[in-house]
Amino acid sequence: MPRTISLRLAAACALVVALSLMSVSVAAAKGFSADLRVVGKGGKILAEKTVTTGAISVKTSPKATCFGPGTGGSGDSVALKENNALALLARGAKSTPALNPLLISDSFDFGLALCGVGSGVAKGGLSWYLKVNHKGTMVSADTTKIKAGDEVLFALAESDPKTFAYPEELALVVPAKAQAGKAFTVTAYSYDEKGKRKPAAGVKVTGASGLTSATGKATVTLSGPKRLLATKGDLIPDRAAVCVGGKCPAGS
């Protein structure tokens, strides 16, 4: 009898473990959410949205020749796991026409090379720059691991020919809501390639009475909900939504 009880307990434990593993597997299959921002040529913001990750296939393109003759893709499809930056971009492109087509090459050993996103194609000194949580990456987008809640930025930018450093990234901090006709304060920051943040002076912000001060602050007055754009020279721009009178900008 004791042996029968032990076997039943063992079977019960095995069932619990199996159900737990199944639960974990289902949760993993659902993926997770991360924030995607894509900035194209001339600082045009092509996408700014939260994307749910998931395994996806991307088709490489013979037209992805931004690294020189003979560097185009094979035309084959490549399967991507859900936990990398390129998969997040590909998932975002499924629901964002401005991100299509994706021009990707599989002709390199280091990973997949990103040549084009929508109308933004790398050429001359321009190339696609990738940052995760404001820090530049040193590997290809398909080998850059991400996790839930990460902020992923793809920007078409020109690196310095001597230092190879890319322009700093702007980040605009605004109140979630404001009153119509009543001034409020916004703050602009800049992030370098290592993710170091500092106040950004001289930044132009939509609706601001002037450029940001030495502390990165500016005063803004709105009559209705709006997405504020922060720009300065060749720095990578940022945009932030402000709700006014209980109404928020479309898509926010």
N, C-alpha and C positions, 0 to 999 in steps of 0.2 A: 504493500500500500504506500509506504513512504516514497518508493521509487516512482509510482504512478503520479503522485502529487508533484514530484520534482520535474517529471517530464512535462506535465501540464503547465507548470510555472515557466519552464524553459520555452515552451511553445508560445505562451502568452507574451513573454519578454521578446521573443523573436518577432512576434506580430507587431508589438509596439515599436521596435527598432525599424521594421520594414515600413510601417506607416510614417514614422518620423522622417526616414530617408525619402519616402515618396513626397512628403510635404515639402522638404527642402528642395527636391528636384523640381516640383511644380513652381515653387517660389522663384527658383533660378530661371526657369523657362519664361516667367513673366518679365524678366529684366528689371531695370530700375530707371529712375529719371535723373537726367543731368541737363544743365543749361547750355544751349548752343548759341553762339554768336558768330556770324560770318560777315566780314567786311571786305568788299571788293575794291575794284579800281577806283581811285579818286576818293576813297573813304566812304563809298556808298555802302550802307548797311543792308545786306541782302537777307539776313535772317536774325531773329532775336527771339528765341522761344525755348520752352522746356520740352525735351524730347525723351520718349521712353525707349530705352535700348532694347536690343534683341538681335539674335543671330540674323545675318543678312548676306546676300551675295552681291558683289559689284562686278560689273563687266569692264574689263580693261579695254583701252582704245588705241588703235594704231595712230590716231591723231594726237596722242599725248607725247609730243616730241619736243617739249620745252627745254629738255636738257641736251638737245642737239640731234643731228641726223642719226637715225638708227636706234633711237631710244624710245620709240613708240611702243605701246602695249601689244600683246599678242592677239587681243580680241577675245581671249578666254574669260570666263567668269571665275571669280575667286571668292570662296566662302570666308566670312569674317565672324569671329566670335563677338558677343555683345559687349564685352568690357574693354573696348578700345575706341580711340577718338575717331577713326575713319568710319567705323560702324555707326557711330552717333551721327556723323555728317550724312552718311548714306540714308539712315532712317529719317533724318530731317528733310532730305531731298524728296522723299516720297510724298510729303504733304506741302512742299514749298517749291513752286515752279521756278522761282528765281535762282535756285541752287542747281538747276539742270541746264546742260548735261554735266556730269562729272567726268573729267578726262583723267584717267588713271593709267599708269604704266606699270607693268610687271617685269620690266627688263633688267632690274637691278637686284643684287643679292641682299642689300640691306633692308628690303621691304618694298611696299608699293609706293610709287612716287605720284604725288598729286600735282597735276599740271593746270587743270582748269576746274572752276566752279561757276556754273552759269556763264555769264558774259565775261567773267574775270579769268584771263589766261596768263600764266607766268611767261614772261619774255623779257629780253634785255636784262635789266637789273632787278626786275620784279619777280618775286617767288612767294609761295604760300607759306606763311609763318604760323606756327602752332604754339599756343600757350594753354596750360591747364592750371586753373586757379592762379592766374597771372604770372606763372613761371614758364619760360621758354623750354621747349623740349629738345633733346639732342638725338632723338630717334624718329623713325617714320611714323606717320599717323596710325598705321595699322598695328604697330607694336607699342604705341603709347597707351598704357593701361589707364582706365578711368574708373571711378566709383560713384555711387549715388550722391547727388548733390554737387558734383564737380561743376565748375564753370569752364567751358571749353571754347576757345577762341581760334578761329581760322581767319587770317588777315593777309590780303595780297599787298605786300609792302616791299620796299627796296632797302636792302642792307647796305651799311657803310662799306665801300670798297676796300678800306684799309683795316677796319676792326671787325668787319662782318656783323656788326651789331645792328639789330632792327630798331625802328622807331619805338619809343615808349608807348604804352597803352594808357588811354585816359579812362577814368571811372568816375561817373557822376553820381553823387549821393543827394537824393531829394526826399522831401517828406512824402508820405504815401498819399496825403490829401491836403488840399488847401482851400481857402475861401476866395470866391471870385472878387477881383479888385483889391485884394489884400496882399501886400508884399510878404514874401517868405524868403528864406535863405537856402541856397544850394551850395554844395562844396565839390570842387573838382580835385581829383587826385591823379597822379601818374604812377605807373608801375614800370620798373625797368625789367630787363630780361630775367633777372634773378627773383623777381617778385617783390622787390623792395618798393614800398609805397612812400610818396611824399606829396604835400600839397602842390597843386599845379597852378601857377600864376599865369595871367595873360590868356586865359581860355575864354573863348566866345561861347556863351550859352544862350539858347533860344529864349527870348523874352526878358533877358537880363538887362539891367540899366547900364551895364558896362562890363568890361572884362573882369575875370576873377582877380582878386587881390593876391598879395604875397602868401596869404594863408589858404588860398584856393577858393575863397568865398565870393559869392555874388548874390545880388538881390533880384528876385524875379516877381513879376505881377502877371497873373493870368485872368482872362475873362471866362475861360472854360477849360475843360480837360485837354491835356496836350502831352505829347511826347517831346521832351526837351533834348536837344542835340548839343553835345559838347565837342568843340573842334579847336585845334591849334596847329597850324602849319602841317607838317607831315606826320604828326602823332596819330595813332590809331584812335578814331573817334568813339564816343560812347553815347548811348541814348537812354533816357529814363522817363517813365510815365508818371504823371501827376494827375490824380483825380480831383475834380472840382465840383462842388455842389452835389455830391453823391453820384456823379457820373464819371466814368473813366474812359480814356482813349480806346478806340476800337482795337480789339486784339489783345488788350492788357488784362 
